[in-house]
Amino acid sequence: MPEESEVDLIVQGPFIIPPEVTDSKERERILKSVVASMRRNPIPDGGPALTREALHERR
């Protein structure tokens, strides 16, 4: 493209719509499931403190 060309730039992000859960029993079940998963996979004490750079370098 030659210098000074005009272009249209469209920036699009991910478009995710979470499902709406209106049933209180289902919400409670989901919450309990999330809490149980967090308890099964705790963040270890004394783990390394990751810097922003380290987090971006991990693949």
N, CA, C and O of each residue as an XYZ file, in Angstrom:
236
protein
N       0.836     -1.177      0.000
C       0.000      0.000      0.000
C       0.884      1.246      0.000
O       1.889      1.308      0.708
N       0.511      2.192     -0.770
C       1.303      3.419     -0.805
C       1.132      4.222      0.485
O       0.113      4.116      1.168
N       2.155      5.031      0.806
C       2.069      5.904      1.972
C       0.868      6.821      1.831
O       0.455      7.179      0.728
N       0.318      7.193      2.988
C      -0.838      8.089      3.076
C      -2.133      7.445      2.587
O      -3.133      8.136      2.395
N      -2.122      6.121      2.383
C      -3.362      5.438      1.993
C      -4.335      5.470      3.164
O      -3.927      5.403      4.324
N      -5.613      5.572      2.856
C      -6.633      5.527      3.898
C      -7.132      4.099      4.014
O      -7.362      3.415      3.016
N      -7.294      3.666      5.256
C      -7.797      2.313      5.512
C      -8.861      2.382      6.590
O      -8.891      3.319      7.388
N      -9.725      1.396      6.607
C     -10.696      1.238      7.688
C     -10.182      0.131      8.599
O      -9.827     -0.952      8.134
N     -10.143      0.407      9.886
C      -9.679     -0.565     10.865
C     -10.846     -0.922     11.764
O     -11.445     -0.054     12.399
N     -11.162     -2.196     11.811
C     -12.252     -2.673     12.662
C     -11.641     -3.582     13.724
O     -11.013     -4.592     13.408
N     -11.833     -3.211     14.977
C     -11.310     -4.007     16.091
C     -12.481     -4.745     16.713
O     -13.464     -4.137     17.136
N     -12.361     -6.071     16.762
C     -13.425     -6.880     17.348
C     -12.842     -7.733     18.469
O     -11.775     -8.328     18.321
N     -13.539     -7.784     19.564
C     -13.129     -8.623     20.684
C     -13.988     -9.881     20.723
O     -14.929    -10.029     19.944
N     -13.654    -10.777     21.634
C     -14.476    -11.979     21.753
C     -15.879    -11.594     22.212
O     -16.050    -10.725     23.067
N     -16.839    -12.225     21.654
C     -18.231    -11.921     21.981
C     -18.825    -13.162     22.635
O     -19.291    -14.079     21.959
N     -18.799    -13.170     23.966
C     -19.297    -14.319     24.711
C     -20.433    -13.855     25.612
O     -20.275    -12.930     26.408
N     -21.549    -14.496     25.477
C     -22.687    -14.177     26.324
C     -22.873    -15.344     27.294
O     -23.198    -16.453     26.868
N     -22.668    -15.106     28.601
C     -22.853    -16.200     29.540
C     -24.329    -16.597     29.622
O     -25.216    -15.752     29.502
N     -24.573    -17.864     29.824
C     -25.972    -18.280     29.932
C     -26.605    -17.724     31.207
O     -25.951    -17.615     32.245
N     -27.851    -17.386     31.112
C     -28.563    -16.887     32.280
C     -29.181    -18.063     33.008
O     -29.929    -18.847     32.422
N     -28.869    -18.180     34.273
C     -29.442    -19.248     35.089
C     -30.426    -18.589     36.036
O     -30.041    -17.833     36.927
N     -31.679    -18.879     35.834
C     -32.696    -18.242     36.659
C     -33.185    -19.144     37.783
O     -33.754    -18.663     38.763
N     -32.969    -20.439     37.648
C     -33.412    -21.379     38.671
C     -32.464    -21.318     39.872
O     -31.267    -21.566     39.728
N     -32.987    -20.992     41.042
C     -32.141    -20.829     42.227
C     -31.448    -22.132     42.622
O     -30.315    -22.098     43.101
N     -32.088    -23.257     42.436
C     -31.462    -24.551     42.758
C     -30.283    -24.822     41.833
O     -29.252    -25.335     42.268
N     -30.436    -24.478     40.561
C     -29.348    -24.680     39.600
C     -28.185    -23.742     39.910
O     -27.025    -24.144     39.812
N     -28.480    -22.501     40.281
C     -27.424    -21.555     40.673
C     -26.654    -22.084     41.885
O     -25.426    -22.014     41.930
N     -27.378    -22.605     42.848
C     -26.743    -23.153     44.050
C     -25.861    -24.341     43.695
O     -24.761    -24.475     44.231
N     -26.330    -25.210     42.794
C     -25.553    -26.366     42.372
C     -24.263    -25.922     41.670
O     -23.194    -26.481     41.915
N     -24.370    -24.924     40.805
C     -23.204    -24.421     40.079
C     -22.202    -23.815     41.064
O     -21.004    -24.087     40.974
N     -22.680    -23.006     41.992
C     -21.801    -22.373     42.972
C     -21.074    -23.428     43.805
O     -19.868    -23.319     44.028
N     -21.801    -24.444     44.263
C     -21.174    -25.508     45.051
C     -20.124    -26.243     44.227
O     -19.077    -26.623     44.751
N     -20.397    -26.443     42.959
C     -19.450    -27.116     42.078
C     -18.171    -26.292     41.913
O     -17.070    -26.840     41.942
N     -18.319    -24.976     41.742
C     -17.162    -24.089     41.586
C     -16.338    -24.072     42.873
O     -15.111    -24.163     42.821
N     -16.999    -23.956     44.025
C     -16.297    -23.927     45.306
C     -15.568    -25.252     45.530
O     -14.422    -25.251     45.979
N     -16.202    -26.366     45.228
C     -15.567    -27.677     45.393
C     -14.334    -27.795     44.502
O     -13.312    -28.335     44.927
N     -14.421    -27.300     43.280
C     -13.281    -27.331     42.364
C     -12.132    -26.484     42.897
O     -10.970    -26.880     42.799
N     -12.449    -25.323     43.461
C     -11.414    -24.462     44.026
C     -10.749    -25.137     45.223
O      -9.541    -24.997     45.417
N     -11.510    -25.855     46.015
C     -10.933    -26.538     47.179
C     -10.060    -27.715     46.759
O      -9.081    -28.029     47.437
N     -10.397    -28.361     45.664
C      -9.583    -29.484     45.170
C      -8.281    -28.997     44.543
O      -7.316    -29.756     44.452
N      -8.246    -27.754     44.115
C      -7.080    -27.202     43.428
C      -6.636    -25.889     44.067
O      -6.699    -24.840     43.424
N      -6.188    -25.931     45.326
C      -5.808    -24.680     45.998
C      -4.501    -24.116     45.450
O      -3.681    -24.835     44.879
N      -4.334    -22.824     45.637
C      -3.072    -22.183     45.286
C      -2.094    -22.528     46.402
O      -2.377    -22.243     47.566
N      -0.949    -23.133     46.084
C      -0.032    -23.571     47.140
C       0.595    -22.398     47.888
O       0.942    -21.373     47.301
N       0.730    -22.579     49.207
C       1.424    -21.579     50.026
C       2.903    -21.607     49.686
O       3.463    -22.666     49.405
N       3.526    -20.458     49.710
C       4.955    -20.394     49.480
C       5.358    -20.597     48.033
O       6.538    -20.785     47.738
N       4.399    -20.560     47.133
C       4.720    -20.697     45.716
C       5.462    -19.463     45.226
O       5.494    -18.435     45.902
N       6.056    -19.574     44.052
C       6.811    -18.428     43.542
C       5.892    -17.253     43.221
O       4.786    -17.429     42.708
N       6.371    -16.060     43.532
C       5.635    -14.854     43.176
C       5.953    -14.555     41.714
O       7.106    -14.309     41.361
N       4.949    -14.577     40.886
C       5.173    -14.366     39.459
C       5.028    -12.891     39.108
O       4.068    -12.233     39.506
N       5.976    -12.401     38.374
C       5.912    -11.023     37.905
C       5.049    -10.970     36.647
O       4.722    -12.000     36.057
N       4.697     -9.791     36.261
C       3.920     -9.614     35.028
C       4.677    -10.208     33.838
O       4.091    -10.880     32.989
N       5.976     -9.953     33.791
C       6.788    -10.468     32.695
C       6.799    -11.993     32.683
O       6.696    -12.614     31.625
N       6.925    -12.595     33.872
C       6.950    -14.057     33.956
C       5.620    -14.646     33.509
O       5.592    -15.677     32.838
N       4.525    -14.005     33.872
C       3.216    -14.518     33.473
C       3.036    -14.467     31.963
O       2.423    -15.360     31.379
N       3.562    -13.435     31.333
C       3.420    -13.303     29.890
C       4.371    -14.219     29.122
O       4.138    -14.509     27.949
N       5.435    -14.673     29.774
C       6.392    -15.562     29.112
C       6.012    -17.028     29.214
O       6.523    -17.851     28.454
N       5.118    -17.373     30.147
C       4.723    -18.777     30.347
C       3.842    -19.223     29.201
O       2.899    -18.523     28.832
N       4.132    -20.359     28.646
C       3.308    -20.884     27.550
C       3.032    -22.336     27.751
O       2.354    -22.955     26.931
